[in-house]
């Protein structure tokens, strides 16, 4: 099964518990997650975003 980087990132966000993530996507290995996060980080600009406190 092939998953896009976007889908891997969405899955990590949806299942922050790695055991639950593995149950939902047993074919997804820890290195796959690391590579998806690395690619996503490399594609982001170093732009600062100021968030106002509520």
C-alpha distance matrix in Angstrom:
0.0 3.8 6.6 10.2 13.0 14.7 12.1 12.1 15.9 16.2 14.5 16.9 19.7 19.1 18.6 21.1 21.4 18.8 19.1 18.3 15.3 14.0 14.9 13.0 9.8 10.3 7.5 9.1 12.1 15.5 15.5 12.4 14.5 17.6 16.4 15.4 18.8 20.6 19.4 20.4 23.7 24.5 24.1 26.7 30.4 32.9 34.5 36.3 36.0 39.0 38.4 41.5 42.2 42.5
3.8 0.0 3.8 6.7 9.7 11.7 9.8 10.0 13.6 14.4 13.4 15.6 18.3 18.2 18.3 20.4 21.3 18.9 19.9 19.1 15.6 15.0 16.5 14.3 11.0 12.2 9.2 9.4 12.1 14.9 14.3 10.8 12.9 15.7 14.0 12.6 16.2 17.8 16.2 17.2 20.6 21.2 20.6 23.3 26.9 29.5 31.2 33.2 33.0 36.1 35.8 39.1 40.0 40.5
6.6 3.8 0.0 3.8 6.5 8.1 6.1 6.5 10.0 10.7 10.1 12.4 14.8 14.9 15.4 17.4 18.8 16.8 18.2 17.2 13.6 13.8 15.5 12.9 9.9 12.1 9.8 8.7 11.6 13.7 13.4 9.6 10.7 13.7 12.3 10.1 13.4 15.4 13.9 14.2 17.7 18.7 18.0 20.3 24.0 26.6 28.0 29.8 29.5 32.5 32.1 35.3 36.2 36.7
10.2 6.7 3.8 0.0 3.8 5.3 5.1 6.3 8.7 9.8 10.6 12.5 14.3 15.2 16.3 17.9 19.9 18.2 20.2 19.1 15.4 16.3 18.3 15.6 12.9 15.4 13.2 11.3 13.7 15.0 14.2 10.5 10.9 13.3 11.4 8.6 11.8 13.6 11.4 11.4 15.1 15.9 14.7 17.0 20.7 23.5 24.8 26.8 26.6 29.8 29.6 32.9 34.1 34.8
13.0 9.7 6.5 3.8 0.0 3.8 5.4 5.1 6.2 8.6 9.8 10.6 12.4 14.1 15.2 16.0 18.4 16.7 19.4 18.6 14.8 16.1 18.6 16.2 13.7 16.1 14.2 11.4 13.0 13.4 12.4 9.0 8.6 10.5 8.6 5.3 8.1 10.0 8.0 7.8 11.4 12.5 11.6 13.8 17.5 20.0 21.5 23.5 23.5 26.7 26.6 30.1 31.3 32.3
14.7 11.7 8.1 5.3 3.8 0.0 3.8 5.5 5.2 6.1 8.6 9.9 10.6 12.2 14.1 15.2 18.1 17.2 19.8 18.4 14.9 16.9 18.9 16.1 14.3 17.4 16.1 13.4 15.5 15.7 15.4 12.1 10.8 12.9 11.7 8.0 9.6 12.1 10.2 8.5 12.1 13.7 12.1 13.4 17.1 19.7 20.6 22.3 21.7 24.7 24.4 27.7 29.0 29.6
12.1 9.8 6.1 5.1 5.4 3.8 0.0 3.8 5.4 5.0 6.1 8.6 9.8 10.2 11.9 13.8 16.2 15.2 17.3 15.6 12.2 14.0 15.7 12.6 10.9 14.2 13.3 11.1 13.8 14.6 15.0 11.5 10.4 13.4 12.8 9.4 11.3 14.3 12.9 11.6 15.0 16.9 15.7 17.0 20.7 23.1 23.9 25.3 24.5 27.3 26.5 29.7 30.5 30.8
12.1 10.0 6.5 6.3 5.1 5.5 3.8 0.0 3.8 5.4 5.0 6.2 8.6 9.7 10.3 11.6 13.7 12.2 14.6 13.6 9.9 11.5 13.9 11.5 9.4 12.3 11.3 8.4 10.5 10.9 11.5 8.2 6.6 9.9 9.8 6.7 8.6 11.8 11.3 10.4 13.5 15.6 15.2 16.6 20.3 22.3 23.6 24.8 24.3 27.1 26.4 29.6 30.2 30.8
15.9 13.6 10.0 8.7 6.2 5.2 5.4 3.8 0.0 3.8 5.4 5.1 6.2 8.5 9.8 10.3 13.2 12.5 15.6 14.5 11.1 13.5 16.0 13.7 12.4 15.3 14.8 11.5 13.1 12.4 13.0 10.4 7.7 10.0 10.4 6.9 7.1 10.6 10.4 8.4 11.1 13.8 13.3 13.9 17.5 19.3 20.3 21.3 20.7 23.3 22.6 25.8 26.5 27.2
16.2 14.4 10.7 9.8 8.6 6.1 5.0 5.4 3.8 0.0 3.8 5.5 5.1 6.0 8.5 10.0 13.0 13.1 15.6 13.6 10.7 13.7 15.3 12.5 12.0 15.5 15.6 12.8 15.1 14.9 16.0 13.3 10.7 13.5 14.0 10.6 10.8 14.4 13.9 11.6 14.3 17.1 16.0 16.3 19.7 21.6 22.0 22.8 21.5 23.9 22.6 25.6 26.1 26.3
14.5 13.4 10.1 10.6 9.8 8.6 6.1 5.0 5.4 3.8 0.0 3.8 5.4 4.9 5.8 8.1 10.3 10.0 12.1 10.1 7.0 10.0 11.5 8.8 8.5 12.0 12.6 10.0 12.4 12.6 14.4 11.9 9.5 12.8 13.9 11.0 11.6 15.3 15.4 13.8 16.3 19.1 18.6 19.1 22.7 24.3 25.1 25.6 24.5 26.7 25.3 28.2 28.3 28.4
16.9 15.6 12.4 12.5 10.6 9.9 8.6 6.2 5.1 5.5 3.8 0.0 3.8 5.5 5.2 5.5 8.2 7.9 10.9 9.8 6.9 10.0 12.3 10.7 10.3 13.0 13.7 10.5 11.8 10.8 12.8 11.1 7.8 10.5 12.4 10.0 9.5 13.2 14.2 12.5 14.3 17.5 17.6 17.8 21.2 22.3 23.3 23.6 22.7 24.8 23.5 26.4 26.3 26.8
19.7 18.3 14.8 14.3 12.4 10.6 9.8 8.6 6.2 5.1 5.4 3.8 0.0 3.8 5.6 5.7 9.3 10.4 13.3 11.6 9.6 13.1 14.7 12.8 13.2 16.3 17.2 14.2 15.6 14.5 16.4 14.6 11.2 13.4 15.2 12.4 11.2 15.0 15.7 13.2 14.7 18.2 17.9 17.3 20.5 21.5 21.8 21.8 20.4 22.1 20.5 23.2 23.1 23.3
19.1 18.2 14.9 15.2 14.1 12.2 10.2 9.7 8.5 6.0 4.9 5.5 3.8 0.0 3.8 6.1 8.9 10.4 12.3 9.7 8.3 12.0 12.7 10.5 11.8 15.1 16.6 14.2 16.2 15.8 18.1 16.1 13.2 16.0 17.7 14.9 14.4 18.2 18.8 16.5 18.3 21.6 21.1 20.7 23.9 25.1 25.3 25.2 23.5 25.1 23.1 25.5 25.1 24.8
18.6 18.3 15.4 16.3 15.2 14.1 11.9 10.3 9.8 8.5 5.8 5.2 5.6 3.8 0.0 3.8 5.4 6.9 8.6 6.1 5.2 8.9 9.8 8.5 10.0 12.7 14.7 12.4 14.0 13.4 16.3 14.9 12.0 14.8 17.2 15.0 14.5 18.3 19.4 17.6 19.2 22.5 22.6 22.5 25.7 26.7 27.3 27.1 25.7 27.2 25.3 27.7 27.0 26.9
21.1 20.4 17.4 17.9 16.0 15.2 13.8 11.6 10.3 10.0 8.1 5.5 5.7 6.1 3.8 0.0 3.8 6.0 8.7 7.8 7.1 10.4 12.1 11.7 12.6 14.7 16.6 13.8 14.4 12.8 15.6 15.0 11.6 13.6 16.4 14.7 13.4 16.9 18.6 16.9 17.7 21.3 21.8 21.3 24.3 24.8 25.5 25.0 23.9 25.2 23.4 25.8 24.9 25.1
21.4 21.3 18.8 19.9 18.4 18.1 16.2 13.7 13.2 13.0 10.3 8.2 9.3 8.9 5.4 3.8 0.0 3.8 5.5 5.4 6.2 8.7 10.1 10.8 12.2 13.4 15.8 13.5 13.8 12.3 15.8 15.7 12.7 14.7 17.9 16.8 15.7 19.0 21.1 19.8 20.6 24.0 24.9 24.6 27.7 28.0 28.9 28.4 27.4 28.6 26.7 29.0 27.9 28.0
18.8 18.9 16.8 18.2 16.7 17.2 15.2 12.2 12.5 13.1 10.0 7.9 10.4 10.4 6.9 6.0 3.8 0.0 3.8 5.4 4.9 6.1 8.6 9.8 10.1 10.7 12.8 10.4 10.1 8.8 12.4 12.5 10.1 12.2 15.3 14.7 14.2 17.2 19.3 18.7 19.6 22.7 23.8 24.1 27.4 27.8 29.2 29.1 28.6 30.1 28.7 31.2 30.4 30.8
19.1 19.9 18.2 20.2 19.4 19.8 17.3 14.6 15.6 15.6 12.1 10.9 13.3 12.3 8.6 8.7 5.5 3.8 0.0 3.8 5.4 5.1 6.3 8.7 9.8 9.5 12.5 11.2 11.2 10.8 14.6 14.7 13.0 15.3 18.3 17.8 17.7 20.7 22.6 22.2 23.3 26.3 27.4 27.8 31.1 31.6 33.0 32.9 32.2 33.6 32.0 34.4 33.3 33.5
18.3 19.1 17.2 19.1 18.6 18.4 15.6 13.6 14.5 13.6 10.1 9.8 11.6 9.7 6.1 7.8 5.4 5.4 3.8 0.0 3.8 5.4 5.0 6.3 8.5 9.5 12.7 11.6 12.7 12.8 16.4 15.7 13.7 16.6 19.2 18.0 18.1 21.4 22.9 22.0 23.5 26.6 27.2 27.4 30.8 31.7 32.7 32.5 31.4 32.9 31.0 33.3 32.3 32.1
15.3 15.6 13.6 15.4 14.8 14.9 12.2 9.9 11.1 10.7 7.0 6.9 9.6 8.3 5.2 7.1 6.2 4.9 5.4 3.8 0.0 3.8 5.5 5.2 5.9 7.8 10.1 8.3 9.9 10.2 13.4 12.2 10.3 13.5 15.8 14.4 14.8 18.2 19.4 18.6 20.4 23.3 23.8 24.4 27.9 29.0 30.1 30.3 29.4 31.3 29.7 32.3 31.7 31.8
14.0 15.0 13.8 16.3 16.1 16.9 14.0 11.5 13.5 13.7 10.0 10.0 13.1 12.0 8.9 10.4 8.7 6.1 5.1 5.4 3.8 0.0 3.8 5.4 5.0 4.7 7.6 6.7 7.8 9.0 12.4 11.6 10.7 13.8 16.0 15.3 16.3 19.2 20.4 20.4 22.2 24.7 25.5 26.5 30.1 31.2 32.7 33.1 32.5 34.5 33.1 35.8 35.2 35.4
14.9 16.5 15.5 18.3 18.6 18.9 15.7 13.9 16.0 15.3 11.5 12.3 14.7 12.7 9.8 12.1 10.1 8.6 6.3 5.0 5.5 3.8 0.0 3.8 5.6 5.5 9.2 9.5 11.3 12.8 16.1 15.1 14.3 17.6 19.5 18.6 19.6 22.7 23.7 23.4 25.5 28.1 28.5 29.4 33.0 34.3 35.5 35.8 34.9 36.7 35.0 37.5 36.7 36.6
13.0 14.3 12.9 15.6 16.2 16.1 12.6 11.5 13.7 12.5 8.8 10.7 12.8 10.5 8.5 11.7 10.8 9.8 8.7 6.3 5.2 5.4 3.8 0.0 3.8 6.2 9.0 9.1 11.8 13.5 16.4 14.6 13.7 17.3 18.8 17.1 18.4 21.7 22.2 21.6 24.0 26.6 26.6 27.5 31.2 32.7 33.7 34.1 33.1 35.0 33.3 35.8 35.4 35.1
9.8 11.0 9.9 12.9 13.7 14.3 10.9 9.4 12.4 12.0 8.5 10.3 13.2 11.8 10.0 12.6 12.2 10.1 9.8 8.5 5.9 5.0 5.6 3.8 0.0 3.8 5.5 5.5 8.7 11.1 13.4 11.3 11.1 14.8 15.8 14.5 16.4 19.3 19.6 19.5 22.1 24.3 24.4 25.8 29.5 31.2 32.6 33.4 32.6 34.9 33.6 36.4 36.3 36.3
10.3 12.2 12.1 15.4 16.1 17.4 14.2 12.3 15.3 15.5 12.0 13.0 16.3 15.1 12.7 14.7 13.4 10.7 9.5 9.5 7.8 4.7 5.5 6.2 3.8 0.0 3.8 5.5 7.6 10.5 12.9 11.6 12.2 15.4 16.6 16.1 18.1 20.6 21.3 21.7 24.0 26.0 26.6 28.2 31.9 33.4 35.1 35.9 35.4 37.7 36.5 39.3 39.1 39.3
7.5 9.2 9.8 13.2 14.2 16.1 13.3 11.3 14.8 15.6 12.6 13.7 17.2 16.6 14.7 16.6 15.8 12.8 12.5 12.7 10.1 7.6 9.2 9.0 5.5 3.8 0.0 3.8 6.2 9.8 11.2 9.4 11.1 14.2 14.6 14.3 16.9 19.0 19.3 20.2 22.7 24.2 24.8 26.8 30.5 32.3 34.1 35.4 35.2 37.7 36.9 40.0 40.0 40.5
9.1 9.4 8.7 11.3 11.4 13.4 11.1 8.4 11.5 12.8 10.0 10.5 14.2 14.2 12.4 13.8 13.5 10.4 11.2 11.6 8.3 6.7 9.5 9.1 5.5 5.5 3.8 0.0 3.8 6.8 8.3 6.2 7.3 10.6 11.2 10.9 13.2 15.4 16.0 16.7 19.1 20.8 21.5 23.3 27.0 28.7 30.5 31.7 31.6 34.1 33.4 36.5 36.6 37.3
12.1 12.1 11.6 13.7 13.0 15.5 13.8 10.5 13.1 15.1 12.4 11.8 15.6 16.2 14.0 14.4 13.8 10.1 11.2 12.7 9.9 7.8 11.3 11.8 8.7 7.6 6.2 3.8 0.0 3.8 5.4 5.2 6.7 8.9 10.1 10.9 12.8 14.4 15.7 17.0 18.7 20.3 21.7 23.5 27.0 28.3 30.5 31.6 31.8 34.3 33.8 37.0 37.0 37.9
15.5 14.9 13.7 15.0 13.4 15.7 14.6 10.9 12.4 14.9 12.6 10.8 14.5 15.8 13.4 12.8 12.3 8.8 10.8 12.8 10.2 9.0 12.8 13.5 11.1 10.5 9.8 6.8 3.8 0.0 3.8 5.4 5.2 6.3 8.7 10.0 10.7 12.3 14.4 15.5 16.6 18.4 20.3 21.7 25.0 25.9 28.2 29.0 29.5 31.8 31.4 34.6 34.5 35.6
15.5 14.3 13.4 14.2 12.4 15.4 15.0 11.5 13.0 16.0 14.4 12.8 16.4 18.1 16.3 15.6 15.8 12.4 14.6 16.4 13.4 12.4 16.1 16.4 13.4 12.9 11.2 8.3 5.4 3.8 0.0 3.8 5.4 4.9 6.0 8.5 9.8 10.3 12.1 14.1 15.1 16.3 18.3 20.2 23.5 24.5 27.1 28.4 29.2 31.9 31.8 35.2 35.5 37.0
12.4 10.8 9.6 10.5 9.0 12.1 11.5 8.2 10.4 13.3 11.9 11.1 14.6 16.1 14.9 15.0 15.7 12.5 14.7 15.7 12.2 11.6 15.1 14.6 11.3 11.6 9.4 6.2 5.2 5.4 3.8 0.0 3.8 5.5 5.2 6.2 8.6 9.8 10.6 12.3 14.2 15.4 16.7 18.8 22.4 23.9 26.2 27.7 28.2 31.1 31.0 34.4 34.9 36.1
14.5 12.9 10.7 10.9 8.6 10.8 10.4 6.6 7.7 10.7 9.5 7.8 11.2 13.2 12.0 11.6 12.7 10.1 13.0 13.7 10.3 10.7 14.3 13.7 11.1 12.2 11.1 7.3 6.7 5.2 5.4 3.8 0.0 3.8 5.5 5.1 6.2 8.5 10.0 10.6 12.2 14.3 15.5 17.0 20.5 21.7 23.8 25.0 25.2 27.9 27.6 30.9 31.2 32.4
17.6 15.7 13.7 13.3 10.5 12.9 13.4 9.9 10.0 13.5 12.8 10.5 13.4 16.0 14.8 13.6 14.7 12.2 15.3 16.6 13.5 13.8 17.6 17.3 14.8 15.4 14.2 10.6 8.9 6.3 4.9 5.5 3.8 0.0 3.8 5.5 5.2 6.1 8.6 9.9 10.5 12.2 14.4 15.7 19.0 19.8 22.3 23.5 24.3 27.0 27.0 30.5 30.9 32.5
16.4 14.0 12.3 11.4 8.6 11.7 12.8 9.8 10.4 14.0 13.9 12.4 15.2 17.7 17.2 16.4 17.9 15.3 18.3 19.2 15.8 16.0 19.5 18.8 15.8 16.6 14.6 11.2 10.1 8.7 6.0 5.2 5.5 3.8 0.0 3.8 5.4 5.0 6.1 8.5 9.8 10.5 12.4 14.6 17.9 19.2 21.9 23.7 24.7 27.7 28.1 31.7 32.6 34.2
15.4 12.6 10.1 8.6 5.3 8.0 9.4 6.7 6.9 10.6 11.0 10.0 12.4 14.9 15.0 14.7 16.8 14.7 17.8 18.0 14.4 15.3 18.6 17.1 14.5 16.1 14.3 10.9 10.9 10.0 8.5 6.2 5.1 5.5 3.8 0.0 3.8 5.4 5.2 6.2 8.6 10.0 10.8 12.8 16.4 18.2 20.3 22.1 22.6 25.7 25.9 29.4 30.4 31.8
18.8 16.2 13.4 11.8 8.1 9.6 11.3 8.6 7.1 10.8 11.6 9.5 11.2 14.4 14.5 13.4 15.7 14.2 17.7 18.1 14.8 16.3 19.6 18.4 16.4 18.1 16.9 13.2 12.8 10.7 9.8 8.6 6.2 5.2 5.4 3.8 0.0 3.8 5.5 5.1 6.1 8.6 10.0 10.9 14.4 15.6 17.7 19.1 19.7 22.6 22.8 26.4 27.2 28.8
20.6 17.8 15.4 13.6 10.0 12.1 14.3 11.8 10.6 14.4 15.3 13.2 15.0 18.2 18.3 16.9 19.0 17.2 20.7 21.4 18.2 19.2 22.7 21.7 19.3 20.6 19.0 15.4 14.4 12.3 10.3 9.8 8.5 6.1 5.0 5.4 3.8 0.0 3.8 5.5 5.1 6.2 8.7 10.3 13.3 14.4 17.2 18.9 20.2 23.3 24.1 27.8 28.9 30.9
19.4 16.2 13.9 11.4 8.0 10.2 12.9 11.3 10.4 13.9 15.4 14.2 15.7 18.8 19.4 18.6 21.1 19.3 22.6 22.9 19.4 20.4 23.7 22.2 19.6 21.3 19.3 16.0 15.7 14.4 12.1 10.6 10.0 8.6 6.1 5.2 5.5 3.8 0.0 3.8 5.4 5.1 6.3 9.0 12.3 14.3 16.8 19.1 20.3 23.7 24.6 28.4 29.9 31.7
20.4 17.2 14.2 11.4 7.8 8.5 11.6 10.4 8.4 11.6 13.8 12.5 13.2 16.5 17.6 16.9 19.8 18.7 22.2 22.0 18.6 20.4 23.4 21.6 19.5 21.7 20.2 16.7 17.0 15.5 14.1 12.3 10.6 9.9 8.5 6.2 5.1 5.5 3.8 0.0 3.8 5.5 5.2 6.6 10.3 12.5 14.4 16.5 17.2 20.5 21.2 24.9 26.5 28.2
23.7 20.6 17.7 15.1 11.4 12.1 15.0 13.5 11.1 14.3 16.3 14.3 14.7 18.3 19.2 17.7 20.6 19.6 23.3 23.5 20.4 22.2 25.5 24.0 22.1 24.0 22.7 19.1 18.7 16.6 15.1 14.2 12.2 10.5 9.8 8.6 6.1 5.1 5.4 3.8 0.0 3.8 5.4 5.4 8.5 9.7 12.1 14.0 15.3 18.6 19.7 23.4 24.9 27.1
24.5 21.2 18.7 15.9 12.5 13.7 16.9 15.6 13.8 17.1 19.1 17.5 18.2 21.6 22.5 21.3 24.0 22.7 26.3 26.6 23.3 24.7 28.1 26.6 24.3 26.0 24.2 20.8 20.3 18.4 16.3 15.4 14.3 12.2 10.5 10.0 8.6 6.2 5.1 5.5 3.8 0.0 3.8 5.6 7.9 9.6 12.6 15.2 17.1 20.6 22.1 25.9 27.7 30.0
24.1 20.6 18.0 14.7 11.6 12.1 15.7 15.2 13.3 16.0 18.6 17.6 17.9 21.1 22.6 21.8 24.9 23.8 27.4 27.2 23.8 25.5 28.5 26.6 24.4 26.6 24.8 21.5 21.7 20.3 18.3 16.7 15.5 14.4 12.4 10.8 10.0 8.7 6.3 5.2 5.4 3.8 0.0 3.8 6.7 9.7 11.8 14.7 16.1 19.8 21.3 25.1 27.2 29.2
26.7 23.3 20.3 17.0 13.8 13.4 17.0 16.6 13.9 16.3 19.1 17.8 17.3 20.7 22.5 21.3 24.6 24.1 27.8 27.4 24.4 26.5 29.4 27.5 25.8 28.2 26.8 23.3 23.5 21.7 20.2 18.8 17.0 15.7 14.6 12.8 10.9 10.3 9.0 6.6 5.4 5.6 3.8 0.0 3.8 6.6 8.2 11.0 12.3 16.0 17.6 21.4 23.6 25.8
30.4 26.9 24.0 20.7 17.5 17.1 20.7 20.3 17.5 19.7 22.7 21.2 20.5 23.9 25.7 24.3 27.7 27.4 31.1 30.8 27.9 30.1 33.0 31.2 29.5 31.9 30.5 27.0 27.0 25.0 23.5 22.4 20.5 19.0 17.9 16.4 14.4 13.3 12.3 10.3 8.5 7.9 6.7 3.8 0.0 3.8 5.3 8.8 10.8 14.5 16.8 20.5 23.1 25.5
32.9 29.5 26.6 23.5 20.0 19.7 23.1 22.3 19.3 21.6 24.3 22.3 21.5 25.1 26.7 24.8 28.0 27.8 31.6 31.7 29.0 31.2 34.3 32.7 31.2 33.4 32.3 28.7 28.3 25.9 24.5 23.9 21.7 19.8 19.2 18.2 15.6 14.4 14.3 12.5 9.7 9.6 9.7 6.6 3.8 0.0 3.8 6.5 9.5 12.8 15.5 19.0 21.4 24.3
34.5 31.2 28.0 24.8 21.5 20.6 23.9 23.6 20.3 22.0 25.1 23.3 21.8 25.3 27.3 25.5 28.9 29.2 33.0 32.7 30.1 32.7 35.5 33.7 32.6 35.1 34.1 30.5 30.5 28.2 27.1 26.2 23.8 22.3 21.9 20.3 17.7 17.2 16.8 14.4 12.1 12.6 11.8 8.2 5.3 3.8 0.0 3.8 6.4 9.8 12.7 16.1 18.9 21.7
36.3 33.2 29.8 26.8 23.5 22.3 25.3 24.8 21.3 22.8 25.6 23.6 21.8 25.2 27.1 25.0 28.4 29.1 32.9 32.5 30.3 33.1 35.8 34.1 33.4 35.9 35.4 31.7 31.6 29.0 28.4 27.7 25.0 23.5 23.7 22.1 19.1 18.9 19.1 16.5 14.0 15.2 14.7 11.0 8.8 6.5 3.8 0.0 3.8 6.4 9.6 12.8 15.5 18.5
36.0 33.0 29.5 26.6 23.5 21.7 24.5 24.3 20.7 21.5 24.5 22.7 20.4 23.5 25.7 23.9 27.4 28.6 32.2 31.4 29.4 32.5 34.9 33.1 32.6 35.4 35.2 31.6 31.8 29.5 29.2 28.2 25.2 24.3 24.7 22.6 19.7 20.2 20.3 17.2 15.3 17.1 16.1 12.3 10.8 9.5 6.4 3.8 0.0 3.8 6.3 9.7 12.6 15.3
39.0 36.1 32.5 29.8 26.7 24.7 27.3 27.1 23.3 23.9 26.7 24.8 22.1 25.1 27.2 25.2 28.6 30.1 33.6 32.9 31.3 34.5 36.7 35.0 34.9 37.7 37.7 34.1 34.3 31.8 31.9 31.1 27.9 27.0 27.7 25.7 22.6 23.3 23.7 20.5 18.6 20.6 19.8 16.0 14.5 12.8 9.8 6.4 3.8 0.0 3.8 6.4 9.5 12.5
38.4 35.8 32.1 29.6 26.6 24.4 26.5 26.4 22.6 22.6 25.3 23.5 20.5 23.1 25.3 23.4 26.7 28.7 32.0 31.0 29.7 33.1 35.0 33.3 33.6 36.5 36.9 33.4 33.8 31.4 31.8 31.0 27.6 27.0 28.1 25.9 22.8 24.1 24.6 21.2 19.7 22.1 21.3 17.6 16.8 15.5 12.7 9.6 6.3 3.8 0.0 3.8 6.4 9.0
41.5 39.1 35.3 32.9 30.1 27.7 29.7 29.6 25.8 25.6 28.2 26.4 23.2 25.5 27.7 25.8 29.0 31.2 34.4 33.3 32.3 35.8 37.5 35.8 36.4 39.3 40.0 36.5 37.0 34.6 35.2 34.4 30.9 30.5 31.7 29.4 26.4 27.8 28.4 24.9 23.4 25.9 25.1 21.4 20.5 19.0 16.1 12.8 9.7 6.4 3.8 0.0 3.8 6.3
42.2 40.0 36.2 34.1 31.3 29.0 30.5 30.2 26.5 26.1 28.3 26.3 23.1 25.1 27.0 24.9 27.9 30.4 33.3 32.3 31.7 35.2 36.7 35.4 36.3 39.1 40.0 36.6 37.0 34.5 35.5 34.9 31.2 30.9 32.6 30.4 27.2 28.9 29.9 26.5 24.9 27.7 27.2 23.6 23.1 21.4 18.9 15.5 12.6 9.5 6.4 3.8 0.0 3.8
42.5 40.5 36.7 34.8 32.3 29.6 30.8 30.8 27.2 26.3 28.4 26.8 23.3 24.8 26.9 25.1 28.0 30.8 33.5 32.1 31.8 35.4 36.6 35.1 36.3 39.3 40.5 37.3 37.9 35.6 37.0 36.1 32.4 32.5 34.2 31.8 28.8 30.9 31.7 28.2 27.1 30.0 29.2 25.8 25.5 24.3 21.7 18.5 15.3 12.5 9.0 6.3 3.8 0.0
